[in-house]
Amino acid sequence: MNLLLVGILLAIIAVAYQIGLTRSRSIAGKGNNSAMLHSRPGYYGTLVALWCGIPAALLLFVWNFAEPSILRHVAMGEIPPQVLSSLSGTELDVIMRRIQSIASGFGVTDTAQAYEVAAAEKLRNYQTVGLIAKFAVVISVALFGLAYARQRISQQYRARNQVEKTISIALALCSGIAILTTVGIVMSMLSEALNFFDYVSPVDFFLGTEWNPGFSTTGSAEGSYGLLPLLWGTIMVSIIALLVAVPVGLMTAIYLAEYAKPRFRAIVKPIVEILAGIPTIVYGVFALMVIGPFFQSVGSTFGLNINATSALTAGFVMGIMIIPFVSSLSDDIITQVPRSLRDGSLGLGATKSETILKVVMPAALPGVVGAFLLAASRAIGETMIVVLAAGNSPILHGNPLQAVSTVTVTIVNQLTGDTDFASPQSLVAFALGLTLFVITLGLNIIALYIVRKYREQYE
């Protein structure tokens, strides 16, 4: 029913826009002379729609937020005090679900108690009355806002200022939501990571060279929780991926932006970008079944011992996956370099390759650095490819031809199966996730420093 109410509200908002538009045009006079109005007619229509929609939408949100608590309190009022006092929190939740099932008509499998039937009947009545009241109040508020805004329309009314102010507030709220979401994620991870450090010393975690967590039912930290093998595995796989993606992606971008004909570019660029839309699990299976055995056979030909699941396999396939991130973003930045810079360089006698190397690429460097940063962040946070192709061997070594384990793989392993989120064996996943966040933040800070230093030099 909420969906129906939202649909009705959207229809009223659409009608409100048309009413505001028509009203402003009638005030403008014959010939729709908008010069007589402070704002264009579209702003008046938008203003009426906002006055119609925003108060009603806020009321609907508050109503839906408060309604479950009120109905729960109403239903609990029918439970005898002696029964209510003997129930634990979990048992009370079970009783409330039974009452809701009876009220909805689904019923329960066993015989319902008399107080459950009475509570369900009262709950059903309140739900019916509440639904009718919700429709009446929300639609009335929307119509009142429509009438109020329409009445305020005049030649000198600053509708544009009001609309733009409302939009600015909405954009600020959206930005605030994004910031608060990030802060909430970080704070939740930080709190759980601090709980983990109650069991394991931060020094042993960040500087430990052995990863061998022990699982116990006592909640104690058994085994070793050294981060360095996982961190080095993540860095090794990411470096291999960047060594594949950065040269290929950047050269692809330069060719498509500077050398390719428009028709060829229109065909090739979407094909390259398709790589970004392939699910990562498909890349993982491809690495496990094709690339890994291929590298193993090539290595045996030259007398090298290359594991089918290794850092090389995972990094190579991950590099293929992030090529579109480098090529597409770099291509967009390169094509935005002003044509006058190219013409000036060519006019001074530089060749096309010299112009690209000494003029175009320095001008596009901030965007290209951003593309590399995105590719690095994507590689560090990748999970499915390394789960299937890296081998899951948390041993500290420098051989990319052997199996490794990464931070993301370990997070998956620690949170898989029946998990007690109060044990160090599970809490360590939050410490690992926080570590990944700090690494990504560090990459962003370094890239920002490089870009600012470059801009100070060339601007």
Sequence and secondary structure as in RCSB ss.txt:
>XXXX:A:sequence
MNLLLVGILLAIIAVAYQIGLTRSRSIAGKGNNSAMLHSRPGYYGTLVALWCGIPAALLLFVWNFAEPSILRHVA
MGEIPPQVLSSLSGTELDVIMRRIQSIASGFGVTDTAQAYEVAAAEKLRNYQTVGLIAKFAVVISVALFGLAYAR
QRISQQYRARNQVEKTISIALALCSGIAILTTVGIVMSMLSEALNFFDYVSPVDFFLGTEWNPGFSTTGSAEGSY
GLLPLLWGTIMVSIIALLVAVPVGLMTAIYLAEYAKPRFRAIVKPIVEILAGIPTIVYGVFALMVIGPFFQSVGS
TFGLNINATSALTAGFVMGIMIIPFVSSLSDDIITQVPRSLRDGSLGLGATKSETILKVVMPAALPGVVGAFLLA
ASRAIGETMIVVLAAGNSPILHGNPLQAVSTVTVTIVNQLTGDTDFASPQSLVAFALGLTLFVITLGLNIIALYI
VRKYREQYE
>XXXX:A:secstr
 HHHHHHHHHHHHHHHHHHHHHHHHHHH TT  GGGSSS HHHHHHHHHHHHHHHHHHHHHHHHHHHHHHHHHHH
HTTS HHHHHH  HHHHHHHHHHHHHHHHT   SS   HHHHHHHHHHHHHHHHHHHHHHHHHHHHHHHHHHHHH
HH  TT  HHHHHHHHHHHHHHHHHHHHHHHHHHHHHHHHHHHHHHTTTS HHHHHH   EEEE  SS   EEEE
 SHHHHHHHHHHHHHHHHHHHHHHHHHHHIIIIIS HHHHHHHHHHHHHGGGS HHHHHHHIIIIIHHHHHHHHH
HTT    SSSHHHHHHHHHHHHHHHHHHHHHHHHHTS HHHHHHHHHTT  HHHHIIIIIHHHHHHHHHHHHHHH
HHHHHH  HHHHHHSB        TTS B  HHHHHHHHTSSS  TTSHHHHHHHHHHHHHHHHHHHHHHHHHHH
HHHHHHHH 
